[in-house]
Amino acid sequence: MLIAESKSCRDFLGVDCIHFYVENVDRWRKWFEDCLGFQTVGTVRDHAHTEILQHGTIQIKLSAPLRSSSPVAKFLQHHPAGVGEIAFRIKPDSSQGFVSESSRESVQLWGDVTHHFVTSDSSLALGNDRSFQHSCGLSTGLSTGLSAGNSTKNPTGISTENSTEPLFTHIDHLVLNVPVGEMWKAAHWCEQHMGLQIGDRFHIQTERSALKSIVMENSDRTIQIPINEPSTPNSQIQEFLDRNRGAGIQHIALHTHDIFRTVAILKSRGVKFLETSPPILVDVQNHETGQALLQIFTQPIFDQPTFFFEIIQRQNLAQGFGEGNFQALFEAIEREQIERKSL
């Protein structure tokens, strides 16, 4: 495991790439293109079939195994489709602060999700398997652009003028679910080895279930990682852990400058959202300056209810996560649990 010797949160510039492990790459490439507006910019075939996609500054990879010895195959033997790797972008002069060191604790806290620290010209793998190291960056010379057959459709007739512009600006945050008693261990690991600081804390509950959450972030909030753990046996976090067979990434938040337009476009493309009241949650932080946090959450995208996307707008530089919005999300997922008869 590569660990940040400098432990400086100032070394981190943001999330560079999210790598999904799936059974069928073509199916999910088409979904990300048609529904979220990503463009395929490259293909890699070795032990896995990997498609590299981009939406503005956001980069993802989709991989399906081509042989049983692939790390992707090993992941999917133990977990449903979901996030298998995360690349964090660091400053170029920070790479000297990373050294190779075994850390069983960090592997347990993050489940089987592999970490990478990436500079503009290199990729430093974090994880048990050093054989799976494709750069998420676009410095590989791969051509960009979609063929006409992959162009996004608008079946409902909702106006999508200028929809060729990226809907999303960047990855706002990613959420990690861990077993009961592991939240503070994970937080301290992020603090010690990534230099992240403790931010907001939450205890969300209803009459049926509850969770605890702590946010780890760097000083300018280009990296934000809420960490959740269940505080009741029937918590939605526990359901995630059971279905995912361990810790993992529950959801990723995509930031947009115009959430109402973005959601209208996504709905026209067939994206389904969790039912909340109101549909787009609003947390007004300052009436005078107009600071407000606006959020909406998709339904789980894979076959198992272990991963979804959040669409978020931080109007006038709103910060935090909004406890009222968090509560509404918790209740919406709880209703989904009831429909699945898992609560």
C-alpha positions in Angstrom: 0.0 0.0 0.0 1.4 3.4 -0.9 1.0 5.9 1.9 1.4 9.7 1.9 4.5 10.3 3.9 3.9 14.1 3.8 0.3 13.7 5.1 -0.5 17.1 3.6 -4.1 17.6 2.5 -2.8 20.4 0.3 -1.2 17.8 -2.0 -4.6 16.7 -3.3 -6.2 18.4 -6.3 -9.3 16.3 -6.6 -10.7 13.0 -7.8 -8.9 12.0 -11.1 -10.9 9.0 -12.2 -13.5 6.5 -11.0 -13.1 2.9 -12.2 -16.2 0.7 -12.3 -16.0 -3.1 -12.4 -18.9 -4.6 -14.4 -20.0 -7.8 -16.1 -20.9 -6.2 -19.4 -18.9 -3.2 -20.6 -20.9 -2.5 -23.7 -24.1 -2.3 -21.8 -22.7 0.2 -19.3 -20.8 2.2 -21.8 -24.0 2.8 -23.7 -25.8 3.7 -20.4 -23.1 6.3 -19.4 -23.2 7.7 -23.0 -26.9 7.8 -23.5 -28.0 8.7 -20.0 -25.2 10.8 -18.5 -23.6 12.2 -21.7 -20.2 10.7 -21.3 -18.0 10.2 -24.4 -15.9 7.1 -25.1 -12.3 8.2 -25.6 -10.4 4.9 -25.6 -10.4 1.2 -25.2 -7.9 -1.2 -23.6 -8.0 -5.0 -23.9 -5.6 -7.1 -21.7 -6.9 -9.2 -18.8 -10.0 -7.0 -19.0 -12.0 -5.2 -21.6 -11.8 -1.5 -20.5 -13.6 1.5 -21.9 -12.3 5.0 -21.0 -15.0 7.7 -20.9 -15.0 11.4 -20.3 -17.5 14.1 -19.5 -15.9 17.5 -19.3 -13.2 17.1 -16.6 -14.7 13.9 -15.2 -13.1 10.6 -16.2 -14.3 7.1 -15.6 -13.3 3.6 -16.7 -15.5 0.6 -17.2 -13.9 -2.9 -17.0 -15.2 -6.4 -17.5 -12.9 -9.4 -17.1 -11.6 -11.3 -20.1 -10.0 -14.1 -18.0 -10.5 -15.5 -14.6 -7.1 -14.3 -13.3 -8.1 -10.7 -13.8 -8.3 -8.5 -10.7 -11.7 -7.4 -12.1 -12.9 -11.1 -12.1 -11.6 -11.5 -8.6 -13.5 -8.4 -7.4 -16.7 -9.5 -9.1 -16.5 -13.0 -7.5 -16.9 -11.3 -4.1 -18.9 -8.1 -4.9 -21.6 -6.9 -7.2 -20.8 -4.4 -9.9 -19.6 -1.1 -8.5 -16.5 1.1 -7.9 -13.3 -1.0 -7.9 -10.7 1.7 -8.1 -10.4 5.4 -7.3 -7.6 7.7 -8.5 -6.9 10.9 -6.6 -5.0 13.6 -8.4 -2.1 15.1 -6.5 0.4 17.9 -7.2 3.3 16.8 -9.5 5.9 17.6 -6.8 3.9 15.5 -4.2 4.8 12.1 -5.7 8.0 12.0 -3.8 6.0 11.9 -0.6 4.5 8.5 -1.4 6.3 5.3 -0.4 5.6 1.6 -0.6 4.4 0.2 2.6 2.1 -2.7 3.6 -1.1 -1.6 5.3 -3.6 -4.3 6.0 -5.7 -1.9 8.0 -6.4 0.4 5.1 -7.4 -2.5 2.8 -9.9 -3.6 5.5 -11.3 -0.1 6.0 -11.8 0.5 2.3 -13.0 -3.0 1.4 -11.5 -4.2 -1.9 -11.5 -0.7 -3.5 -8.1 0.0 -4.9 -6.6 3.5 -4.5 -4.3 5.4 -6.9 -2.5 8.7 -6.5 -2.0 10.3 -10.0 0.1 13.2 -11.1 -0.1 14.7 -14.6 2.6 12.4 -15.9 2.4 9.3 -13.7 0.1 6.9 -11.9 1.1 5.4 -8.5 -1.1 2.4 -7.6 -2.5 1.9 -4.2 -3.7 -1.6 -3.4 -2.8 -5.2 -3.3 -2.6 -5.9 -7.0 0.2 -3.9 -8.8 -0.5 -5.6 -12.1 -3.6 -3.5 -12.8 -2.3 0.0 -13.4 -3.9 1.8 -16.3 -3.6 5.6 -16.2 -6.9 7.3 -15.9 -5.4 10.5 -17.5 -6.0 11.4 -21.1 -2.3 11.8 -21.9 -2.3 8.4 -23.7 -3.0 9.9 -27.2 -6.3 8.2 -27.4 -8.8 9.9 -29.8 -11.9 11.5 -28.5 -15.5 11.8 -29.7 -18.6 9.8 -30.3 -19.8 8.3 -33.5 -23.1 9.4 -34.8 -24.7 6.1 -33.7 -23.9 6.8 -30.1 -25.3 10.3 -30.0 -27.6 11.1 -27.1 -31.4 10.9 -27.8 -34.1 13.1 -26.3 -37.3 11.0 -26.5 -39.5 13.2 -24.5 -39.0 16.5 -26.3 -37.8 18.4 -23.3 -35.5 21.2 -24.4 -31.9 20.2 -24.3 -30.5 23.3 -26.0 -26.7 23.5 -25.5 -26.8 20.0 -24.1 -23.5 19.3 -25.9 -21.9 21.3 -23.1 -21.0 19.2 -20.1 -23.8 18.8 -17.6 -21.3 18.2 -14.7 -18.3 20.3 -13.7 -16.5 17.8 -11.4 -16.9 15.1 -8.8 -18.0 16.8 -5.7 -17.6 14.0 -3.2 -17.8 10.2 -2.8 -19.4 8.3 0.0 -17.8 5.3 1.8 -19.9 2.8 3.8 -18.1 0.8 6.4 -19.1 -1.8 9.1 -20.3 -0.8 12.5 -17.4 0.3 14.7 -15.1 1.1 11.6 -16.2 4.7 10.9 -13.7 6.4 13.2 -10.9 3.9 12.2 -11.5 4.9 8.6 -11.6 8.6 9.5 -8.3 8.4 11.4 -6.7 6.5 8.5 -7.7 9.3 6.1 -6.4 11.8 8.6 -3.1 10.1 9.2 -2.3 8.8 5.7 -4.1 11.3 3.4 -3.9 14.4 5.6 -7.6 14.9 5.5 -9.5 16.8 8.2 -12.6 16.1 10.1 -15.6 18.1 8.8 -19.3 17.7 9.4 -20.7 14.9 11.6 -24.2 13.5 11.4 -26.5 11.1 13.3 -29.4 10.4 11.1 -32.4 8.3 12.3 -36.0 7.5 11.9 -38.3 5.3 14.0 -37.0 2.3 12.0 -33.3 2.7 11.6 -30.3 4.9 11.9 -26.7 5.7 10.7 -23.7 7.7 11.8 -21.6 9.7 9.4 -18.4 11.8 9.5 -17.0 13.9 6.6 -13.3 13.8 5.8 -12.0 16.6 3.6 -9.0 18.6 2.6 -8.7 22.3 3.4 -10.2 23.6 0.1 -12.7 20.7 -0.2 -11.5 19.3 -3.5 -11.6 16.0 -1.7 -14.6 15.2 0.4 -15.4 11.7 1.7 -18.4 11.2 4.0 -17.9 7.9 5.8 -21.1 6.1 7.0 -21.6 3.3 9.4 -24.8 1.6 10.6 -26.0 2.4 14.1 -28.9 -0.1 14.0 -28.9 -3.7 12.7 -31.5 -3.0 10.0 -29.9 0.3 8.8 -29.7 0.9 5.1 -25.9 1.0 5.5 -26.0 -2.6 6.9 -28.1 -3.6 3.9 -25.4 -2.1 1.7 -22.7 -4.0 3.6 -24.6 -7.3 3.3 -25.4 -7.0 -0.4 -21.9 -5.6 -1.2 -20.2 -8.2 1.0 -18.2 -5.6 2.8 -17.2 -1.9 2.8 -17.4 0.0 -0.5 -18.4 3.2 -2.3 -22.2 3.8 -1.9 -22.5 6.8 -4.2 -20.7 9.6 -6.1 -21.9 13.2 -6.3 -21.6 15.0 -9.6 -21.6 18.8 -9.4 -23.6 20.9 -11.8 -24.1 24.6 -12.2 -27.8 24.3 -13.1 -29.5 21.3 -11.3 -33.0 22.0 -12.6 -31.9 22.0 -16.3 -29.6 19.0 -15.7 -32.3 16.9 -14.0 -34.7 17.7 -16.8 -32.2 16.5 -19.4 -31.4 13.4 -17.4 -35.0 12.5 -17.0 -35.5 12.9 -20.7 -32.8 10.4 -21.2 -34.4 7.8 -18.9 -32.6 8.4 -15.6 -34.7 7.5 -12.6 -34.5 9.4 -9.3 -35.4 8.6 -5.8 -38.7 10.0 -4.7 -38.2 12.9 -2.2 -40.3 15.8 -1.2 -39.5 18.2 -2.8 -37.9 16.3 -5.7 -34.8 18.5 -5.5 -33.8 19.0 -1.9 -32.8 22.6 -1.0 -30.8 23.6 2.0 -30.6 27.5 2.2 -27.5 28.4 4.1 -27.6 32.2 3.7 -30.6 34.1 2.5 -28.7 37.3 2.0 -26.0 35.9 -0.3 -28.2 33.2 -1.8 -26.0 30.4 -0.7 -27.9 27.1 -1.0 -27.2 23.4 -1.4 -29.4 21.6 -3.9 -29.4 17.8 -4.2 -31.2 15.0 -5.9 -30.3 11.3 -6.0 -30.7 8.6 -8.7 -32.2 5.2 -8.0 -29.5 2.5 -7.8 -28.1 2.0 -11.3 -26.8 -1.6 -11.0 -28.8 -4.9 -10.4 -28.0 -4.7 -6.7 -29.0 -1.6 -4.7 -25.4 -0.8 -3.8 -24.5 2.2 -5.9 -26.2 5.4 -7.1 -25.3 8.9 -8.2 -26.1 12.2 -6.6 -26.5 15.4 -8.6 -25.5 18.4 -6.5 -25.4 22.2 -7.0 -23.5 24.4 -4.6 -25.1 27.7 -5.4 -22.9 30.7 -4.5 -20.2 28.4 -3.0 -22.5 26.7 -0.5 -20.5 24.3 1.8 -21.3 21.2 3.7 -23.9 18.6 3.1 -27.2 19.8 4.7 -28.5 17.7 7.6 -32.1 18.2 6.4 -31.2 17.0 2.9 -29.3 14.1 4.4 -32.3 13.1 6.5 -34.6 13.3 3.4 -32.2 11.0 1.5 -32.1 8.6 4.4 -35.9 8.4 4.5 -36.1 8.0 0.7 -33.7 5.0 0.7 -35.6 3.6 3.7 -38.8 3.7 1.6 -36.9 1.8 -1.1 -35.8 -0.8 1.6 -39.5 -1.2 2.6 -40.4 -1.9 -1.1 -37.7 -4.5 -1.3 -39.0 -6.0 2.0 -35.5 -5.6 3.5 -36.8 -3.4 6.4 
